[in-house]
Amino acid sequence: MAGQSEFHAFHDCMFPDIGSSSYQLPSMFMFVWSPMDSRNSEKGAVKTERNFEASFRYWLRFLASKSKQSNIALSVIVVFTRADQMNPPKVSSWLSNSIDSLRSHFQGVIDIVDPLFDVDARKEGSVKAVAECVFIVASEMLRGVQMYKICTQVSDRLSMHLKTTNERIITWEKFTEIFNNKAKLNAIALSLNELGTIIYINKIKHIVLDPNWFCNEIMGSLIHFPKSKTYKGTILFENGCIP
C-alpha cells in the first residue's frame, strides 16, 4: 500500500478487515522504510528516530485496528533501504530502542519478525536474505492451511480470466459463472480480498481483479481529480467533478 500521506484517507476503505472471512488465514506484511530524508534540501540528510517510530507506529496501529476479528497474530517484516548511504552502526541497531518498545506494545497482536534487514536494493545478495526470510515465515504460517491452497487455485483461474478478457472489474454473477463449484465462494472471495489478490466490494457485489490498476487509475484519480476520465465509455470525471 502507498505510504504517502495523500493516500492515508483511502487506506481504511480499501484495506479489508483481517479475519472477516469464516476461514482465518494468517497474514504477513512488510514495512519498507528509507532512512534518507528526501524532503530535506541538504544532501544525505537522514531522518530521525522519531520519524521512524511515528511512521512505523501508524502502520502497526492501522494493522491492529483491521485485525480485531482475527485470533491469529500478524507477522511484520521490517526492511530498511539505502543501506549503502548509511554509516555504521546499522539502522537496525540505531533504531533498536524504538523497535523493542513497539514490539512490546503490540505483543500478542503483531509479531515483528527478527532479524531486521538493512538492504541495498541494487545488490541481489542484499535482497536475497529478505526473500529467504519471507519464504521461511510464509511456510511456517501456511503449514497445513488447506484454504490457502484453494485460494491459490481460484486466484490462478481469475488471473487467466483477466488475461484473456481484460475484464478488470466483474460482477458477483460473473464470478460465480467462472466456477462450477459454487460452494463456499463467498468465503473464498473474502479470503482472496484479505490476501490482496482481489478487491471484493461486498455491498455492491463487484470484484476488482486488478487491484494495482484500481488503486493507481481509479483511486489515484480521486486524489488528483483530472480534468476528465472515462472507463469503457462511461464518464468517471468531467471538469474535475464526479457526475
Residue pairs with C-beta under 8 A, 6 or more apart in sequence:
1 7
1 11
1 14
1 15
2 215
3 55
3 59
6 223
7 219
7 223
10 219
10 222
10 223
11 62
12 62
14 199
14 215
14 219
15 62
15 66
16 66
16 190
16 193
16 194
16 200
17 66
17 67
17 68
17 69
18 27
18 63
18 66
18 67
18 69
18 70
18 74
18 194
19 67
19 68
19 69
19 70
19 71
19 72
19 194
20 69
20 190
20 194
21 187
21 190
21 191
21 193
21 194
22 187
22 190
23 147
23 187
23 191
24 70
24 71
24 72
25 145
25 147
25 148
25 151
25 191
25 194
25 195
26 72
26 74
26 75
26 141
26 142
26 145
27 67
27 70
27 72
27 74
27 75
27 194
28 74
28 75
28 76
28 77
28 134
28 137
28 138
28 141
29 63
29 74
29 75
29 76
29 77
30 76
30 77
30 78
30 79
30 134
31 56
31 59
31 76
31 77
31 78
31 79
32 79
32 81
33 52
33 55
33 56
33 78
33 79
33 80
33 81
34 47
34 80
34 81
34 82
35 46
35 47
35 52
35 80
35 81
35 82
35 86
35 91
36 44
36 45
36 46
36 47
36 82
36 85
37 45
37 46
37 47
37 51
44 85
46 86
49 94
49 95
49 97
49 98
52 95
52 98
53 95
53 98
53 101
53 102
56 78
56 98
56 99
56 102
57 102
60 76
60 102
60 106
60 110
63 74
63 76
63 110
64 106
64 109
64 110
67 74
67 109
73 108
73 109
73 110
73 111
74 109
74 110
74 111
75 110
75 111
75 113
75 137
75 141
76 110
76 111
76 112
76 113
77 113
77 117
77 130
77 133
77 134
77 137
78 92
78 99
78 112
78 113
78 116
78 117
79 116
79 117
79 119
79 130
80 86
80 91
80 92
80 116
80 117
80 118
80 119
81 119
81 120
81 121
82 120
83 90
83 91
83 118
83 119
83 120
83 126
84 120
84 122
86 118
90 118
91 116
91 118
92 99
92 115
92 116
92 117
92 118
99 112
99 116
102 112
103 112
106 112
113 133
113 137
115 133
117 129
117 130
117 133
119 126
119 127
119 129
119 130
120 126
121 127
142 148
147 187
147 188
147 191
150 188
151 188
151 191
151 192
151 195
151 197
154 179
154 188
154 192
155 192
155 195
155 197
155 198
157 178
157 179
158 178
158 192
158 197
158 198
158 209
159 209
161 167
161 170
161 178
161 209
162 168
162 209
162 210
167 174
167 209
168 208
168 209
168 210
168 213
168 214
169 206
169 207
169 208
169 209
169 214
170 206
170 207
170 209
171 205
171 206
171 207
172 205
172 206
172 207
173 205
175 185
175 189
175 207
176 182
176 185
179 185
189 198
189 200
189 207
190 200
190 202
192 198
192 200
193 199
193 200
196 211
197 211
198 207
198 208
198 209
198 211
199 207
199 208
199 211
199 214
200 207
200 208
201 207
201 208
208 214
218 236
221 229
221 236
221 237
225 237
225 240
225 241
226 237
226 240
227 237
227 238
227 239
227 240
228 235
228 237
228 238
228 239
229 235
229 236
229 237
230 236
235 243
236 242
237 243
